[in-house]
Amino acid sequence: MTEEKPQNPVSMIKTDSDPVPTVSKLAHEIKNHLNAIIGFTQIMSDPKRTTDSVKQLKRWSEIVHVEAINLAKTCERILDEERSKVTIVEKEFIDFNVFGQKIVTLFQEQAKKQGVTLSLQICKNFPILHTDPVLLTEMLNNLLNNAIKFTPKGGKVFLKGEIDMASKALILVVQDTGKGISSDILMAIQRGEQVTTSHDKTKFKGWGLGMQIIAENARKVGCNFELYCPKDKGTVACLKFPPS
């Protein structure tokens, strides 16, 4: 199956920028994991949810447990790199059918609360990925969080696994039906800048740090990170892994 590229890509994220400062990265990635833990524990402790089965509560508690472990792994990785001053990459063989479903499950409640449909689409016979699960989790967490946050109610977000039949590259795609990112903000992101915009006193939208972390992680694991904003067709983010 070949990825259907959006026409006229507006921008491609560079992966040769300076490393994200340790404190900034740690704070940003801790927030991603904590948001999931807080979200699911709120659901579990909601006194209005009196009809949830023991099986459902057990499933949610397992998700919280896994996210706590992922949080610990992320903190350990970032701090180990800071202490050793050495880039750490630990690749494993990953079945993305399983891995992708776990990632999507983490964001289902956030998507539901936002009024957004989140789905996983993996092409038939998608090969086993050989990459670092910690870094991949960070990349997908950032992409899905942004896609859901910036997609209006009634919109859709997709996590896809595709194969480029010509190059045999494995492509992970996060695509949404939001308004996309304006060209001036894309240019600022390219320059490694963080951007915050405001439409009123209470609503702020921020870009930059998450994209920098994705680009840095992509460089570490040896994949290409591309970001497209086709006109009036939302945002398409691609992680392209060379064939093993």
Secondary structure, DSSP 8 states (H G I E B T S, - for coil): ------SS--B---S-S----HHHHHHHHHHHHHHHHHHHHHHHH-TT--S--HHHHHHHHHHHHHHHHHHHHHHHHHHHHHHH-S-----EEE-HHHHHHHHHHHHHHHHHHHT-EEEEEE-TT---EEE-HHHHHHHHHHHHHHHHHTS-TT-EEEEEEEE-TTT--EEEEEEE-S----HHHHHHHHTT--EEEESSSS-EEEESHHHHHHHHHHHHHT-EEEEE--TTS--EEEEEE---
